[in-house]
Amino acid sequence: MTRASKVYEYLISKYSANEPIFISEIEISDMNAASVRQQMKKLVTDSLVKRFDTGIYYIPGKSMFRSGSTLSVDEVIKKKYLMNENTRCGYISGIQFANQLGLTTQAAGVYEIYTNKATKDYREILLSNHRVILRKPYVKVNDQNANILQFMDLLKEITDISEIEGQELTNALIGYMKKREIKFDDMKMFLQYYPERIYKNMYEVGLLNGVSA
């Protein structure tokens, strides 16, 4: 078995088609990092593996197109910044999240992410030509608080990004809280970490009367 074949056998035993493969995760006995990188290049040349971005690869799945299927940037972001194995460590914020809730029709030109993996309060990177902003969360993200913190970050800037107003906006926000089972008491313990404008915004959208300021 060639060294390239050894790497490929390792990959197909651990990864599904169109699943992000971070080269830093690959650990093969008797093969150092430099050798792994060299063999990955060979696998790319042989079209057995595709390169998504620096250090990120995937096994292409079957497709009607000759070039094969592609890897979604959302899957890369999820694995790289939103999950730490099976535990939540981050969430999408900004216009993209507001768009998901139907609060704006504006398409996000950038992924804005709060993640425990961020080492700075603000950092902008390119991920396969997609702009990504990484931010340190106000509170360390976990499975229990991720949805709460994501919602509170939305409230922090809701009046700037929402295209709907008044009772329609209030109903949309309360509806989301019910869907995610977010209660006002759940948010209380985190309010101290947020800038004061979150109180003003919550008042303007009709939510503050449910929280002891």
C-alpha positions in Angstrom: 0.0 0.0 0.0 1.3 3.4 -1.0 1.5 6.2 1.6 -1.2 8.1 -0.3 -3.4 5.0 -0.2 -2.8 4.7 3.5 -4.0 8.3 4.0 -7.1 7.7 1.8 -8.0 4.5 3.7 -7.7 6.5 6.9 -9.9 9.3 5.6 -12.8 7.1 4.3 -12.8 5.2 7.6 -13.3 8.4 9.6 -15.1 10.8 7.3 -18.3 10.8 5.3 -18.6 12.4 1.8 -18.8 16.2 1.9 -17.7 16.3 5.6 -15.0 18.9 6.4 -11.6 17.3 7.0 -9.1 19.5 8.9 -5.6 18.4 8.1 -4.6 19.3 11.7 -6.9 16.5 12.9 -5.3 13.7 10.8 -3.1 11.4 12.9 -1.6 8.4 11.2 1.1 6.3 12.8 4.6 6.5 11.2 3.6 9.6 9.3 4.4 13.2 10.3 2.5 16.3 9.5 4.7 17.2 6.5 4.2 13.7 5.0 0.4 13.9 5.5 0.3 17.2 3.7 2.3 15.8 0.8 0.0 12.8 0.5 -3.1 15.0 0.6 -1.8 16.9 -2.4 -1.4 13.6 -4.3 -5.0 12.7 -3.4 -6.2 16.1 -4.6 -4.3 15.6 -7.9 -6.0 12.1 -8.3 -9.4 13.7 -7.6 -10.0 11.4 -4.6 -10.0 14.4 -2.3 -10.9 18.0 -2.8 -9.3 21.1 -1.2 -11.8 23.6 0.2 -9.3 26.1 1.7 -6.0 26.0 3.4 -5.8 23.0 5.6 -9.5 22.0 4.9 -10.4 19.1 2.6 -13.3 16.8 1.9 -14.1 13.6 0.1 -16.5 14.5 -2.8 -19.8 12.7 -2.9 -21.5 11.5 -6.0 -23.0 14.1 -8.2 -24.6 14.6 -11.6 -21.8 17.0 -12.4 -18.4 15.8 -13.6 -16.6 18.0 -11.0 -18.5 16.2 -8.2 -20.3 17.6 -5.2 -19.0 20.5 -3.2 -18.5 21.2 0.4 -20.8 23.8 2.1 -19.2 26.7 3.8 -21.9 26.4 6.5 -20.7 22.9 7.3 -17.1 24.1 7.6 -18.2 26.9 9.9 -20.3 24.6 12.0 -17.5 22.2 12.6 -14.7 24.8 12.9 -16.4 27.4 15.1 -19.8 26.3 16.3 -19.1 22.9 17.7 -16.3 21.4 19.8 -16.9 17.7 18.9 -20.5 17.2 20.2 -20.7 20.3 22.3 -21.8 23.8 21.3 -19.1 26.4 21.4 -20.5 29.2 19.2 -23.4 30.6 17.2 -24.3 32.7 14.2 -25.2 36.3 14.9 -25.9 39.5 13.0 -27.9 39.9 9.9 -27.7 36.3 8.9 -29.5 35.2 12.1 -32.0 38.1 11.8 -32.7 36.9 8.3 -33.3 33.3 9.5 -35.9 34.7 11.9 -37.6 36.7 9.1 -36.8 40.1 10.6 -34.9 41.3 7.6 -34.7 40.5 3.9 -31.2 41.8 3.7 -28.7 39.1 2.7 -25.7 38.9 4.9 -22.4 39.5 3.0 -20.5 38.2 5.9 -20.7 35.5 8.5 -20.7 36.9 12.0 -19.8 34.3 14.6 -19.5 34.4 18.4 -17.3 31.4 19.4 -15.2 30.2 22.3 -12.5 29.5 19.8 -12.0 33.2 19.1 -8.8 34.6 20.6 -9.7 38.3 20.1 -12.8 40.4 20.5 -12.8 40.9 16.8 -11.1 39.2 13.9 -12.0 39.0 10.2 -10.8 36.2 8.0 -11.6 34.7 4.6 -12.8 31.2 4.4 -12.8 30.1 0.7 -13.6 33.7 -0.3 -16.3 34.0 2.3 -15.9 36.9 4.8 -16.1 35.6 8.4 -16.0 37.8 11.5 -15.1 36.0 14.7 -16.0 37.5 18.0 -15.4 36.4 21.6 -18.7 35.8 23.3 -19.7 37.9 26.4 -20.1 34.6 28.2 -18.5 31.2 27.4 -20.9 29.3 25.1 -22.2 25.8 25.9 -25.2 23.6 25.1 -27.3 25.1 27.8 -26.9 28.8 27.0 -26.1 29.0 23.3 -29.7 29.8 22.1 -30.1 32.3 24.9 -26.9 34.2 24.2 -27.6 34.1 20.4 -31.0 35.7 21.1 -29.6 38.3 23.4 -27.0 39.3 20.8 -29.8 39.8 18.4 -31.6 42.0 20.9 -28.4 44.1 21.4 -28.7 45.3 17.8 -32.4 44.5 16.9 -33.4 48.2 16.3 -30.6 48.6 13.8 -31.2 45.5 11.7 -34.9 44.6 11.9 -37.1 45.7 9.0 -40.3 45.0 10.9 -41.5 47.1 13.8 -44.2 47.4 16.4 -46.4 44.6 17.4 -45.3 42.5 14.5 -41.7 42.6 15.7 -42.7 41.9 19.3 -44.8 38.9 18.2 -41.9 37.5 16.1 -39.5 37.8 19.0 -41.9 36.3 21.6 -42.7 33.5 19.1 -39.0 32.7 18.7 -38.6 32.6 22.5 -41.5 30.2 22.8 -40.1 28.0 20.0 -36.6 27.8 21.7 -38.1 27.7 25.2 -36.2 30.9 26.2 -37.7 32.5 29.3 -37.0 36.0 30.6 -35.5 34.5 33.8 -33.0 32.7 31.6 -31.7 36.0 30.3 -31.5 37.8 33.6 -28.3 36.2 34.7 -26.5 37.3 31.5 -27.7 40.9 31.2 -24.9 42.1 33.4 -22.4 41.2 30.7 -24.1 43.1 27.9 -23.9 46.8 27.1 -26.7 49.0 28.4 -28.3 49.5 25.0 -29.8 46.0 25.3 -32.2 47.4 27.9 -33.2 50.3 25.6 -33.8 47.9 22.7 -35.8 45.4 24.8 -38.0 48.3 25.9 -38.5 49.5 22.4 -39.5 46.1 21.1 -41.9 45.5 24.0 -39.9 42.9 25.9 -38.4 44.8 28.9 -41.6 44.6 31.0 -40.8 41.0 31.4 -37.4 41.6 32.9 -36.3 43.3 36.1 -33.9 45.9 35.0 
